Amino acid sequence: MVTLLLKKSYRHKDLKIINFNDLWNAHGVFTTMRVFRNSRKILFFKEHISNLIKSSKIYNIHRKNLKKDILNLIKLNLKINKNDQLLRVAINNKIISISLRNRILPKLNFKLKLVNYKRVEAKYKNLRYKKIFNILNKLNTAKFDIALYKNKKLLETGTSNLLFIKNNKIYSPKKDFYKGTTLKFFIRKIKINFTNIFLKNLISYDEIIIIGSGKGIVSVSSIVNHKWRRKSLKFYKKISKIYKSEIKKIN
């Protein structure tokens, strides 16, 4: 289970603190942001907040001053810290919940496990994560993540997006997944070809790269329940360089 360093819930109508509710599986949306150590700087902060507000409108839980209230609560709760942390903001029609946890640094020999499942309303960052967390809670998330697939097509991990490298080209799944903030950043920076990634063709890819707010950039070494093994680190190094350059800008 994740250890939360801070956990607070507030009522929409008056921002009064109430008993903490993480809101998992509620009708609502959330975003997770990376906060850098020794500062309160957040990577892609404006994009995260913009996506959260847009999602709140789609789920009919938006209200006047929601963005202002969220920004004020983030400012109130962020403290100078010694470790990189992950800030989660979740909202439903009555509650804003904020939590902080230390960011787990992925190990070099990072692996995926295939799971036949597609998230509910997968193109949105909604709170319906019960099945995913039931699986992730049994894994060491510094070493493993799950790769979701449906109808024999790869989609995303339990927490992040996936890139696939073949013949010096970068590919990403075509649909039925959420385009996260980090993926949207790379869409502006590099050429990504969106296509169906079939399980039967998985062995032909040279690299699989995880990208996301929590994981950052991770090269997958192998898939535990598949024959796929990493053949190169070429594009991982290129993509990591772009990502680290963006981090330097805000720090």
Secondary structure, 3 states (H helix, E strand, C coil): CCCCCEEEEEECCCCCEECCCCCCCCCCEEEEEEECCCCCCECCHHHHHHHHHHHHHHCCCCCCCHHHHHHHHHHHHCCCCCCCEEEEEEECCCEEEEEEEECCCCCCCEEEEEEECCCCCCCCCECCCHHHHHHHCCCCCCCEEEEEEECCEEEEECCCEEEEEECCEEEECCCCCCCCHHHHHHHHHCCCEECCCEHHHHHHCCEEEEEECCCEEEEEEEECCCCCECCCCHHHHHHHHHHHHHHHHHC
